[in-house]
Amino acid sequence: MKTYVILCLSMLLAATLPARSQSSGQISYEVTRKIDQSRLRFKINGEDVKVGDPNFPTDVPDSRTFGQKVLFAGNLVKENRDEQNMVKRMVVVEDRLSGGGPPRTTNMGNPFEEHIYVDLGTRKIITILIIGKEKEAKTYRSEKPLQPATGWQITDQTKKIAGHVCKKATVPFNKETYTVWFTTEIPVTYSPVHELTPETGLVLLIEGSQEQFRATKINTNAVDIKEVQPPSNAQNVTPEQLTDLRQKAMADFHQEMMNSGVVGGGGN
């Protein structure tokens, strides 16, 4: 009889305990991407120069590395890329053939701010676009569903990344097979490449032929939920409308650069 009573009490306590919730904290990723040099353009001695031309600069890097910080609290995630809202720079190429000096850069400001949020509860990706400065700034919001890639093959192989044991998986995505390492030691399901989000787990390393995301530091200190909430004053637009707004802001930015007298530049 005593055993029965203890068992019933245990079941009652288990039923009243809250479900395991998402934790909070910050993750720092190092991102490396190969540069498509076919998209780069320079102007040297008044002539457009692209990859393959004899005067195409030989010191252009074939990859770029930047940081991405992720704040998470509850079911919300906010991404901050070092390069996302950085000041745009144009490379001004002097007349190298006549010894005019090394390339120099000109800060041209930024045509817009863009911030990415992920709602893990409703599985939505929220993009906030801010165009303009201060009182003239306009804020737009667009949403799209988080749709992970299918065909995951989870292996028994494990290794430690940023202090946490991760499982290895391979996933077909973007016409190639990515290697994804994820951990279930932290109760949050997230990936810096949204399409490579596992059913359960936090992705700490993604390896593809053109890019790599590696977690370098994880901090599980408390994060105020307000820090990861999208602004409430944004105008709702469709993803297509957001693309149009972004392209128009970039076109206006390029026109401003031309009017400022900048003679050449590198593409993204």
Buried (B, 14 or more C-beta within 10 A) or exposed (E): EEEEEEEEEEEEEEEEEEEEEBBBBBBBBBBEBBBEBEEBBBBBBEEEBBBEEEBBBEEEEEEEEBEBBBBBBBBBBBBBBEEBBEEBBBBBBBEBEEEEEEBEEBEBEBBBBBBBBBBBEEBEBBBBBBBEEEEEEEBBBBBEEBEBBEEBEBEEEEEEBBEBEBBBBBBEBBEEBBBBBBBBEBEBBBBBBBBBBBEEBBBBBBBBEEBBBBBEEBEBEEBEEEEBBBEEEBEEBEEEBBBEBBEEBBEEBBEEBEEEEBBBBBEE
